[in-house]
Amino acid sequence: MMKKPIVHYTFVLMVVSIVCGIMISAVNAITAPIIQSNIEKAQAAAYRLVLPAGETFTEIDDVEFPATILTVAEAKAGANVVGYVYTAYTTNKFGYMRVVVAVSPTGTILGADFIEINQTYQVDGTRTNLQLYVGSSVTSLAPSGDIVSGATGSLNSLVAMLRDVAAAHALVVVAPADPYEAWFGAGYTMEIDSAFTPTTEVLAKSIVRNASNVVIGAYYHLRGTGEYNSDSGSSGTINMYVGLSSTGEILGIDLPKDQYGHTTSNAFYPKVVAYANSIVGSNIDSFSGQGDLATGATNSKNLVNTLLTALGGVIE
């Protein structure tokens, strides 16, 4: 019997491959939109779970966020921004976890839940621990009750993700037209204090009055220079603006990025901003902040502390 030439089998295989390719492409063209739609629906459901007030969610994808942050969405009710929703994912030696966290424009954790959690120990306890942070400031992370023990590794990973959420939040929240109105109230006025004697760190002071022309506090411009990378010996200057009430309460700390001479990368600058925000509410003569927010940016954090200490010395 005559054997068929090898070219015949090659041709048949080629035809089969082409047909299979066409069929796979056709199936993919049908199923891909369905799969994508299901993913978007599941994501929207997770967003609404932690932020029921949100009517529409618009993802922000033009900002470089920390590596653990998978998605960031601005939530609106009508034309008003009601918060931001962050999806974060991390792994550790016990497994992995994915959380969705809603944060108000002013930095309060409005809701949080696990989309996935695969940990060796105390899964229920870790779920409880996450809920204890709802209502806390994302920059100061104060749990509302006793942390469930027995899953330290899971807790550490959870807190690390929340800190990355704080760093991401510092990047997306649009400051109001006048950011200092949140410090001093509507209708405030500032007047340069000509009697103030500048120091090396405290360059200027303005007296702040409310809408009734009553003095309610002061506004200071501080500046300091220091090393921020010990390995390379890199140093730079930080300009910082601080609002104080008449009783010395720190009403706000502003670190404008365009006047920030230490590293402004998204790995470090947001951490310093988050640390500075955690100080707000303290008194200038006994201020304290959550230092672990500034992990990796210790030198910059220390310079912030030095400047605030110098300010405390000036007003004593």
ABEGO torsion letter per residue (X at the ends): XBBBBAAAAAAAAAAAAAAAAAAAAAAAAAAAAAAAAAAAAAAAAAAAAABAABABBBBBAABBBBAABABBBBBBBEABBAEBBBBBBBBBAAEBBBBBBBBBAAGBBABBBBABBBBABGAAAAAAAAAAABGBBAAAGBBABBBBBGBAAAAAAAAAAAAAAAAAAAAABBBBABAAAAAAEBGBBBBBBAABBBBAABABBBBBBBAAGBBAEBBBBBBBBBBABAAAGBBBBBBBBBBBBAAGBBABBBBBAAABABBABAAAAAAAAAAAAAABGBBAAABBBBAAAABGAAAAAAAAAAAAAAAAAAAX
